Amino acid sequence: MLQEKRSAPVRVFVVWEPVILSDWNAPTRKALSRIPDSRVAQFWDKKRSLSEKIRETARAAPQHILGQKRLKDDSIVWDFVAVYPPGIKWDRSFPEAKFAGAPVVDAIAEVRNNLPD
């Protein structure tokens, strides 16, 4: 999708976190190289802090984060994508997205539709 939208003025944040057994260490260079785009910043979130922040916000206002889906209290938020308008500010809570979905592979068409050309 990023290759298709090469001139789109976007900034992408990829957050890696431990979810399955093979994830318990920070991503390798090989894993990080899967997304070779200068608009992408990648982070390792060993404690799943972002997942927890998304989960807190989703409990308070699920429609803003997950649409019709709901989280179990012990859920880890992963394989999740959100699109924000330019200039959005992140304060204490996870901001309302223009589009949010999961898993990424199922949401990618809608992400594509929500990005500028």
C-alpha positions in Angstrom: 0.0 0.0 0.0 2.8 2.4 0.8 4.4 1.6 -2.5 1.1 2.4 -4.3 0.9 5.7 -2.3 4.5 6.8 -2.8 3.7 10.5 -3.0 1.1 10.5 -0.2 2.0 12.9 2.6 1.7 10.4 5.4 3.6 9.4 8.5 3.4 5.7 9.6 4.1 4.5 13.1 4.7 0.7 13.4 4.7 -0.5 17.0 6.0 -4.0 17.6 5.0 -5.7 20.8 5.2 -9.2 22.3 2.1 -11.2 21.5 3.0 -14.6 20.4 6.0 -16.8 21.5 8.2 -15.6 18.6 7.7 -12.0 19.6 9.3 -11.9 23.0 12.4 -10.1 21.8 12.7 -6.8 19.9 12.2 -7.2 16.1 15.3 -8.1 14.2 16.7 -6.1 11.3 15.1 -8.5 9.0 11.7 -7.9 10.5 12.2 -4.1 10.4 13.3 -4.3 6.8 9.8 -5.5 5.8 8.7 -1.9 5.8 11.5 0.0 3.9 9.8 3.4 3.6 11.3 6.7 4.9 7.8 7.8 6.1 7.8 4.9 8.6 9.0 5.0 12.1 9.2 1.7 14.0 9.1 1.2 17.7 9.5 -1.8 20.1 6.9 -1.7 23.0 8.1 -4.5 25.3 5.5 -3.6 27.9 2.6 -3.2 25.5 2.0 0.3 26.8 0.3 1.5 23.5 -1.9 -1.6 23.5 -3.0 -0.8 27.1 -3.7 2.9 26.1 -5.8 1.8 23.1 -7.7 -0.7 25.3 -8.4 1.9 28.0 -9.8 4.3 25.4 -11.8 1.5 23.7 -13.4 0.6 27.0 -14.6 4.2 27.5 -15.7 4.8 23.9 -15.5 1.6 21.8 -17.1 3.1 18.7 -14.2 5.6 18.5 -11.6 2.9 18.3 -13.2 -0.3 17.2 -16.5 0.5 15.5 -18.9 -2.3 16.2 -16.2 -4.7 17.6 -15.6 -5.1 21.4 -12.6 -6.0 23.4 -12.4 -8.5 26.2 -10.9 -7.0 29.3 -7.7 -9.0 29.0 -7.3 -8.4 25.3 -4.0 -7.3 23.8 -4.6 -4.8 21.0 -2.4 -5.9 18.1 -2.6 -6.3 14.3 -4.5 -3.0 14.5 -4.4 0.0 12.1 -5.7 3.6 12.6 -5.8 6.5 10.2 -5.8 10.1 11.6 -6.3 13.4 9.9 -3.3 15.8 9.6 -2.5 17.7 12.7 -4.1 15.3 15.2 -2.8 15.7 18.7 -2.3 12.8 21.0 -2.9 13.7 24.6 -3.7 11.4 27.6 -6.2 9.2 25.7 -5.9 7.5 22.3 -7.4 10.0 19.8 -10.5 9.2 17.7 -9.4 7.9 14.3 -10.8 8.8 10.9 -10.7 5.0 10.4 -9.6 2.1 12.6 -9.7 -1.6 11.9 -8.2 -5.0 12.5 -6.6 -7.3 11.4 -4.5 -5.1 9.2 -4.8 -7.5 6.2 -8.6 -7.2 6.3 -8.5 -3.4 6.8 -5.9 -2.4 4.3 -8.4 -1.6 1.5 -10.2 0.8 3.8 -6.9 2.3 5.0 -6.0 2.9 1.3 -9.3 4.7 0.8 -8.7 6.9 3.8 -5.2 8.1 2.7 -4.5 11.1 0.5 -3.1 10.4 -3.0 
